[in-house]
């Protein structure tokens, strides 16, 4: 592409001496590209945010995998060491789990009760960082528990209040176990776990179920590779002889797949918007070719060859694309950075909570900008703009100077 084509292409693009229709269509094409790129960056950032929240919040509290026996185990220290020795396991911690009912003031809610140990809980874990060491230490006291924040609201209880925990009978003819516990702290992870999560000390669960104090149900596993959790858990199961295996793909796999599927569908729809914006570039350049037909004919008579004429209109399409993409990236990045706070502000003004953990996995709109996504969007948008400029440019080189200038 020589300097003449670049000069004339930029001159045609930036010139104000063109028909009002061409100028209007050109602005619409640029605005469409800006809007498409900005929306696409914002949508991908929100989807990345949901993916990050699932990984760093929900799956940082819920075990990546668990291995359990068919009955409570007391020699868990040896099994924890065996599991910890596996190269794919980052942390291995004993735990107990049971499902029960919480009652307070006539209100009843189902809950998942996890038995943890403040002395064995990893200091870098999200649970430890969310609650703090002091809150976890309170679980070592007799008959204490920690509630999810939204579960506490549903039961109308707070720190220092008492709740009744009921464990349904495990065998036919047995009576349910019940006892009163004091709430010592609240878990506010901002995720759906706050609706059902209850934490107790593993020894408190053993005492409540009338089992040996050192008995646990199994081992929680946190992996270095989240997506290899099932394979690693199966290997640990064989090593520890704990053959009941569960991993996050069973408990939250549907959620993760739903996020990924939604991301792909939304990206497809917004990429269609980019394609429509690129089609507007075609319309702009077709009108520009018709508007500049006499200029093209004069250039041809002065010795411009087909490639030079072709490059003039390709430059126009690329300039429109670059302008739209640059402004789209600017607005898209700003929108991605402000969308979370914007939703919070809108919720405070309207009094409506748009994201509820009873429906959505988190109670806020997350956003995470990935440079690779921004680059991909820019390349695709610019590529479509370049392709869209070829057809009108090809139309320009097919004009016959004699035919055009006959009526000038």
KOLVO-580532 format. One record per residue (C-alpha): x, y, z; residue in three letters. Coordinates in steps of 0.05 Angstrom, whole numbers. Layout:
BEGIN
      x      y      z   r
      X      Y      Z ALA
...
end
This chain:
BEGIN
      x      y      z   r
      0      0      0 UNK
     34     64    -23 UNK
     31    134      7 UNK
    -17    160    -47 UNK
    -70    109    -28 UNK
    -61    124     46 UNK
    -65    199     34 UNK
   -128    196     -8 UNK
   -160    144     36 UNK
   -150    186     99 UNK
   -173    249     61 UNK
   -237    215     39 UNK
   -251    189    109 UNK
   -238    254    145 UNK
   -265    301     93 UNK
   -325    343    110 UNK
   -341    357     37 UNK
   -382    295     25 UNK
   -457    284     20 UNK
   -498    287     83 UNK
   -522    216     72 UNK
   -451    188     67 UNK
   -430    228    129 UNK
   -490    203    168 UNK
   -480    130    149 UNK
   -406    136    165 UNK
   -422    161    235 UNK
   -474    106    245 UNK
   -423     53    224 UNK
   -371     80    272 UNK
   -422     85    329 UNK
   -446     14    315 UNK
   -374    -12    319 UNK
   -362     26    383 UNK
   -426     -1    415 UNK
   -412    -73    392 UNK
   -341    -74    418 UNK
   -359    -40    484 UNK
   -417    -88    497 UNK
   -375   -148    479 UNK
   -319   -128    526 UNK
   -368   -114    582 UNK
   -405   -180    573 UNK
   -341   -221    571 UNK
   -316   -185    634 UNK
   -380   -202    671 UNK
   -376   -275    650 UNK
   -303   -277    671 UNK
   -325   -247    737 UNK
   -376   -303    749 UNK
   -324   -354    731 UNK
   -275   -322    781 UNK
   -326   -319    836 UNK
   -343   -392    827 UNK
   -269   -411    831 UNK
   -246   -363    885 UNK
   -307   -358    931 UNK
   -353   -418    925 UNK
   -300   -470    907 UNK
   -252   -440    958 UNK
   -301   -455   1014 UNK
   -333   -518    988 UNK
   -281   -575    981 UNK
   -255   -590    912 UNK
   -266   -663    930 UNK
   -280   -707    990 UNK
   -264   -779   1006 UNK
   -306   -813   1059 UNK
   -316   -881   1090 UNK
   -382   -917   1100 UNK
   -376   -904   1174 UNK
   -340   -851   1217 UNK
   -264   -859   1218 UNK
   -218   -848   1277 UNK
   -150   -860   1246 UNK
   -157   -799   1202 UNK
    -87   -772   1219 UNK
    -53   -826   1178 UNK
   -102   -818   1121 UNK
    -91   -742   1119 UNK
    -16   -753   1114 UNK
    -25   -802   1057 UNK
    -71   -754   1020 UNK
    -25   -695   1033 UNK
     33   -733   1003 UNK
     -2   -736    935 UNK
     30   -686    887 UNK
    -38   -662    862 UNK
    -65   -646    932 UNK
    -52   -577    959 UNK
    -88   -586   1025 UNK
   -120   -645   1061 UNK
   -163   -632   1122 UNK
   -210   -678   1163 UNK
   -283   -659   1165 UNK
   -352   -681   1185 UNK
   -417   -666   1150 UNK
   -490   -674   1163 UNK
   -556   -645   1141 UNK
   -604   -619   1193 UNK
   -657   -569   1210 UNK
   -648   -503   1247 UNK
   -705   -475   1287 UNK
   -713   -407   1320 UNK
   -775   -370   1340 UNK
   -821   -415   1300 UNK
   -778   -410   1237 UNK
   -748   -473   1208 UNK
   -693   -477   1155 UNK
   -654   -535   1126 UNK
   -578   -530   1131 UNK
   -514   -566   1113 UNK
   -470   -571   1174 UNK
   -395   -577   1164 UNK
   -350   -599   1220 UNK
   -283   -562   1217 UNK
   -222   -556   1262 UNK
   -193   -486   1274 UNK
   -125   -516   1289 UNK
   -122   -555   1223 UNK
   -157   -505   1178 UNK
   -106   -476   1127 UNK
    -89   -404   1146 UNK
    -92   -382   1073 UNK
   -161   -412   1060 UNK
   -219   -366   1042 UNK
   -258   -394   1102 UNK
   -202   -375   1150 UNK
   -194   -306   1118 UNK
   -269   -293   1115 UNK
   -282   -311   1187 UNK
   -215   -298   1219 UNK
   -178   -341   1268 UNK
   -215   -315   1329 UNK
   -283   -333   1300 UNK
   -260   -403   1283 UNK
   -231   -412   1353 UNK
   -300   -399   1383 UNK
   -323   -464   1352 UNK
   -279   -502   1400 UNK
   -326   -479   1456 UNK
   -382   -525   1475 UNK
   -447   -520   1435 UNK
   -428   -463   1388 UNK
   -436   -455   1313 UNK
   -426   -405   1257 UNK
   -483   -389   1209 UNK
   -486   -364   1138 UNK
   -507   -291   1139 UNK
   -571   -301   1098 UNK
   -589   -362   1137 UNK
   -584   -321   1201 UNK
   -629   -268   1170 UNK
   -680   -321   1150 UNK
   -681   -346   1222 UNK
   -680   -275   1251 UNK
   -619   -290   1295 UNK
   -552   -257   1305 UNK
   -487   -266   1342 UNK
   -501   -289   1413 UNK
   -570   -316   1398 UNK
   -589   -389   1407 UNK
   -617   -437   1354 UNK
   -642   -508   1358 UNK
   -608   -559   1313 UNK
   -648   -621   1296 UNK
   -616   -682   1263 UNK
   -668   -727   1230 UNK
   -667   -800   1252 UNK
   -616   -841   1213 UNK
   -650   -908   1224 UNK
   -722   -930   1224 UNK
   -755   -924   1292 UNK
   -701   -878   1320 UNK
   -716   -810   1349 UNK
   -688   -746   1320 UNK
   -629   -715   1358 UNK
   -637   -643   1379 UNK
   -596   -593   1419 UNK
   -589   -518   1429 UNK
   -528   -480   1402 UNK
   -503   -409   1407 UNK
   -486   -368   1345 UNK
   -415   -341   1352 UNK
   -402   -312   1282 UNK
   -433   -304   1213 UNK
   -404   -324   1146 UNK
   -416   -271   1093 UNK
   -383   -298   1030 UNK
   -433   -263    983 UNK
   -450   -329    951 UNK
   -506   -380    953 UNK
   -469   -416   1010 UNK
   -494   -362   1057 UNK
   -565   -391   1050 UNK
   -550   -460   1079 UNK
   -479   -463   1109 UNK
   -469   -479   1182 UNK
   -401   -491   1214 UNK
   -388   -530   1277 UNK
   -326   -560   1308 UNK
   -316   -632   1286 UNK
   -316   -654   1359 UNK
   -382   -618   1370 UNK
   -413   -658   1313 UNK
   -385   -722   1341 UNK
   -414   -706   1410 UNK
   -481   -687   1379 UNK
   -484   -753   1341 UNK
   -459   -791   1403 UNK
   -396   -815   1368 UNK
   -323   -819   1391 UNK
   -293   -749   1399 UNK
   -239   -760   1347 UNK
   -284   -790   1294 UNK
   -295   -754   1228 UNK
   -332   -770   1164 UNK
   -275   -762   1115 UNK
   -222   -716   1086 UNK
   -231   -651   1049 UNK
   -184   -643    990 UNK
   -162   -579    956 UNK
   -126   -591    890 UNK
    -72   -554    852 UNK
   -111   -568    788 UNK
   -185   -556    798 UNK
   -205   -593    735 UNK
   -168   -656    754 UNK
   -204   -662    821 UNK
   -242   -725    804 UNK
   -181   -763    780 UNK
   -139   -743    839 UNK
   -195   -758    889 UNK
   -201   -828    860 UNK
   -127   -839    869 UNK
   -129   -814    940 UNK
   -189   -858    953 UNK
   -149   -920    934 UNK
    -90   -898    976 UNK
   -132   -885   1038 UNK
   -184   -940   1030 UNK
   -239   -888   1034 UNK
   -283   -907    976 UNK
   -340   -857    977 UNK
   -314   -801    931 UNK
   -348   -735    913 UNK
   -320   -675    877 UNK
   -342   -605    859 UNK
   -367   -625    791 UNK
   -423   -664    826 UNK
   -441   -608    875 UNK
   -429   -546    833 UNK
   -412   -574    764 UNK
   -481   -556    735 UNK
   -470   -484    758 UNK
   -402   -481    725 UNK
   -428   -511    660 UNK
   -486   -462    660 UNK
   -438   -404    667 UNK
   -395   -430    610 UNK
   -455   -443    565 UNK
   -485   -375    579 UNK
   -418   -344    564 UNK
   -413   -379    496 UNK
   -485   -361    477 UNK
   -477   -288    497 UNK
   -410   -283    460 UNK
   -443   -312    398 UNK
   -500   -262    400 UNK
   -454   -202    411 UNK
   -406   -225    357 UNK
   -467   -223    311 UNK
   -475   -150    332 UNK
   -402   -138    311 UNK
   -417   -171    244 UNK
   -477   -124    235 UNK
   -432    -65    252 UNK
   -384    -90    199 UNK
   -441    -95    149 UNK
   -454    -21    162 UNK
   -382     -8    139 UNK
   -402    -41     73 UNK
   -461      6     66 UNK
   -417     66     82 UNK
   -364     48     30 UNK
   -415     31    -24 UNK
   -445    101    -16 UNK
   -375    130    -14 UNK
   -357     96    -80 UNK
   -420    123   -113 UNK
   -406    192    -84 UNK
   -334    193   -107 UNK
   -345    160   -175 UNK
   -321    220   -214 UNK
   -259    227   -170 UNK
   -243    153   -182 UNK
   -251    163   -257 UNK
   -203    223   -256 UNK
   -152    183   -215 UNK
   -156    127   -265 UNK
   -143    175   -323 UNK
    -83    203   -285 UNK
    -52    134   -281 UNK
    -75    102   -216 UNK
    -78     27   -222 UNK
   -130    -21   -194 UNK
    -90    -37   -132 UNK
    -84     37   -113 UNK
   -158     48   -122 UNK
   -173    -15    -82 UNK
   -127      8    -25 UNK
   -160     76    -21 UNK
   -227     46      1 UNK
   -195     -8     42 UNK
   -161     48     81 UNK
   -229     80     92 UNK
   -258     16    120 UNK
   -197      3    164 UNK
   -199     75    191 UNK
   -273     67    209 UNK
   -257      0    242 UNK
   -197     26    281 UNK
   -236     87    305 UNK
   -295     44    327 UNK
   -252     -9    360 UNK
   -209     43    397 UNK
   -269     80    425 UNK
   -305     14    438 UNK
   -246    -12    479 UNK
   -244     52    518 UNK
   -318     52    535 UNK
   -318    -24    545 UNK
   -261    -24    595 UNK
   -292     35    633 UNK
   -359      0    633 UNK
   -328    -65    658 UNK
   -292    -28    715 UNK
   -355     10    736 UNK
   -410    -42    723 UNK
   -406    -73    793 UNK
   -410     -7    829 UNK
   -463     16    780 UNK
   -509    -42    797 UNK
   -498    -30    872 UNK
   -517     43    862 UNK
   -578     24    821 UNK
   -600    -25    875 UNK
   -593     28    929 UNK
   -633     79    888 UNK
   -689     31    869 UNK
   -690    -12    931 UNK
   -690    -74    887 UNK
   -639   -129    893 UNK
   -624   -153    823 UNK
   -580   -212    843 UNK
   -606   -256    899 UNK
   -568   -318    921 UNK
   -633   -357    922 UNK
   -631   -351    846 UNK
   -559   -332    827 UNK
   -494   -360    853 UNK
   -471   -292    880 UNK
   -507   -230    907 UNK
   -468   -180    865 UNK
   -449   -170    792 UNK
   -375   -189    786 UNK
   -329   -165    731 UNK
   -259   -186    711 UNK
   -223   -158    649 UNK
   -178   -207    613 UNK
   -127   -177    565 UNK
   -132   -238    520 UNK
   -207   -227    511 UNK
   -197   -154    494 UNK
   -144   -170    442 UNK
   -187   -225    411 UNK
   -247   -177    405 UNK
   -203   -123    374 UNK
   -173   -171    323 UNK
   -241   -200    303 UNK
   -273   -131    297 UNK
   -215   -103    256 UNK
   -214   -166    213 UNK
   -289   -160    198 UNK
   -279    -86    181 UNK
   -223   -104    133 UNK
   -264   -159    100 UNK
   -325   -112     96 UNK
   -284    -60     59 UNK
   -261   -106      3 UNK
   -329   -112    -33 UNK
   -341    -37    -42 UNK
   -267    -28    -60 UNK
   -275    -82   -113 UNK
   -336    -44   -139 UNK
   -293     19   -145 UNK
   -241    -12   -190 UNK
   -294    -37   -238 UNK
   -318     34   -254 UNK
   -302     55   -326 UNK
   -275    127   -329 UNK
   -307    142   -396 UNK
   -376    120   -373 UNK
   -371    161   -309 UNK
   -342    225   -339 UNK
   -391    225   -398 UNK
   -444    257   -355 UNK
   -399    304   -315 UNK
end
